[in-house]
Structure formats: C-alpha cells, structure tokens
Amino acid sequence: MHSDFNAELHARPSIYFSGMAYVEHLALRPSSPDGLFSRHEAVIIQEAGDQRTSVQIEFHTEFATVTQVTPISERPCVWPAPQLSHGRCEQLTSLCGTEVLCRVGMLILDGAPHQLGPVLSQFGFQDSAASQVGDGAAQICSDFRVSPEFGARIVFFNKDLNAYRLGRMVRRVLEIETYRTVALLGLSEARRLGPVLKQFDDDLVGLTKDNVNIEPKDHRQLLEGIAALSAHVISETAATRNRFGATAAYAKIVEERITELRESHVPGFQRFGVFVARRFNPAVRTCAATALRLEHLALATTHLLDLLQTKIQVEIEYHNTRQLGVMAERAATQIQIQRAVEGFSVIAISYYLLSLFEVAIEAIERTGRHVPAEVVLLSVPIVVVVVAITIHRVRHALAPMNKQRTLLS
C-alpha cells in the first residue's frame, strides 16, 4: 500500500529539455471499457547522447500518455513528419489493443517572430489563437484543428525559459489538450441521453396525469409503470455517473492548467485559454446539465411513487374507516337486540318463577294450610324486580368482556 502511495509521487515526472524540439504527445486508453492500466510509476526512455530522442510514458486511471521529445537543430520550413508510433520501443508494446484519444504535435522554436501571421501561415494554420505565457517568457499559438496525420498542432516560441520552466510549460499545454479531450468523452453520453431523457420526461408527465385521474382499481397498473420508469432512470444514472463525474474532474484540471499559463494578450489574436474555455465550457456544462437532469428525474419519480403510495394508503384507511363504521352499526344493533332479549328474559324468568311459586302454594294448601291472596299478589312485583336487578348486574359484569370481543371482531 505504501509503495503505491510512493509510486504516485513519481507518476508525473517533469520534462527537461532546452533548445528547439518537436514534441509529440499521445493519449491512449484500453479498447475494452473494463481495461485499466495497473501500473503507476512513469517510464522514461532516454537514448545515449544529449541530443537524442527521449520518450516518457505515464499511466493514468483510465488512459496512458506517451510523450516523445525530438531535438531539432534548424528551424523547419514545414511541419515535421510524425515519428512517434506504437512500435517505437518495447515499453509501448504493453499498450497494444488501445485506441488513440488525442494526438498533439508541438513545435518548440527559439525566440519570437516580429510578425506572427506569416509564420503561422507558413505552417498552414488558420484562424489561430495566440497568447504570451509565463508572464511574457514564451508564446503559444494553435488553430485547434485536428488533422489525421499530425493531430492537433501547437507552435511554442521560447523567449527566455530555462530547461526546467520550459518543460513545465510544455507539460501544462499538453495536459490542457489531453484532459480537454478526455473530458469530452462525456459529451457523447450526454448527446445519447438527450432523446432518452425527453422520453423519460414525457412518461413522467403521463404518469403524473394518470395519478390524478386514475380509479382506485387501476392503482397497481400505475404503480408498475412508475416503478419501471424509476428503474430506467436509475439504470442510466448508474451507467453515466462515473463518466460525468470524470468530465467534471478533468474540466477542473483544464481550468487550473489554463490559469497556470499566466496568459497575456497578443495583439490581433484571441488568447489561447479564452479560445479553449469558450468552446470547451459549454460542452462541460451540457454534461453537468444532463447529470443534473437525471438526478431531478430520479427525485421526481421517487416523489410520484411516494405520492401514489400515500394515495393508496389513504384509500385503505378510508375503507378501513367504513368497515369500522359498519362494524359499529352491527354492534349497536346487537346491543339493541340483546336489550330486547333481556326484556323478554325478565318476563320469561319471572313467569317461570311465579309458576314455581304457584305450584308451591298449591302444595301448601293441599296440606290444609291456607295462603293469603295478598302474598300471591305481592310476590309478582317482587319476583319481577329481583329478576330485573339480577339480569342488570350480570350484564354490567359482562360489559368489559363484550366490548373487548367487539373490538377483536
């Protein structure tokens, strides 16, 4: 683990050279989306002699860069022919099966011309951008046109930069081009998602309208539609999150490297950094807007799903309330019936007891004893009252049990 951290310190070594040179730069990535470069430390190949070509290979998370510096002794009249290739050295064979993300050719020349236009026309530049960089210590020019043979071309006029400062400035310019290109990989995803997100928006609008007007019996169908839309949105978000996140990170690096150039204006030309920013930032914002749109769609779909679930819950509670009302009515009816039955019970039990009392009186009279008629008449209300009081006490004692039974039912 510690060795990986230490290797990261040496992953971006500086480029040191002086004098005129032709710098070629390639950014490569694995042809397979799952392939990543596992190596961390950069590889530097320096041939014998001070004026010989050197090659530097750097490994990034999802791409690798190859930079070749070829010294030149005389100022060329035409743009130099490319010399960097995959078969340049044995170290490059490990990059086989990769695709080229960007190719940059930078011509380093001593001094600065008094008339910049004729020099740029000599190399076939059109509508070029130019800036004084390093507080006026150098000058860079490019038309940002990519040719199949040379890639992007940049002319760098060195006024008074030493080997260390020259290498740092060249690296910054190369990183601007590299990270700008890699950042724009997210633009293709943003363009692909354009019609997809429009369809998602249309589906969301339709589902929202259905949620307002749908009948309770169709809630399940609507729930399935919202769940399907949510799944599609989440899938696209997961598939593009890394790409859009990388675009934002690379764009930040491009912005920092442009700031580090410390540009100043060259009369008659648009500044190098301004040209890049004005054409690069809209693409980055498109990716950011697409990612934000996906996020908002996911939130809106979640809110619609919560709203539908709330609506379903309200319907369930409404039906439960109605059921409870029906049960309460039934319980009230049962109580009324029970009270009516209790009234009949008082009469029946009283009649039964009075019948027994009458039988007892007849038995007594057969023994020769006479029972006064007043006793018989007084026994009727006494029996009725006693039976009524007894039934009332029994009902009062059983009331809690009946109430609990009603709630459970």
Secondary structure, DSSP 8 states (H G I E B T S, - for coil): -HHHHHHHHTSS------SSEEEEEEEEEESSTT------S-EEEE-SSTTS-EEEEEE-SS-EEEEEEEE-SS--SS-------TTSSGGGGGGTTEEEEEEEEEEEEES--S-HHHHHHHTT--S-EEEEETTTTEEEEEEEEEETTTEEEEEEEESS--HHHHHHHHHHHHHHHHHHHHHTHHHHHHHHHHHHHHHHHHHHHHHHHHHHH--GGGHHHHHHHHHHHHHHHHHHHHHHHHHHHHHHHHHHHHHHHHHHT--EE-TTSB-HHHHHHHHHHHHHHHHHHHHHHHHHHHHHHHHHHHHHHHHHHHHHHHHHHHHHHHHHHHHHHHHHHHHHHHHHHHHHHHHHHHHHHHHHHHHHHHTT----HHHHHHHHHHHHHHHHHHHHHHHHHHHHHHHHHHHH-
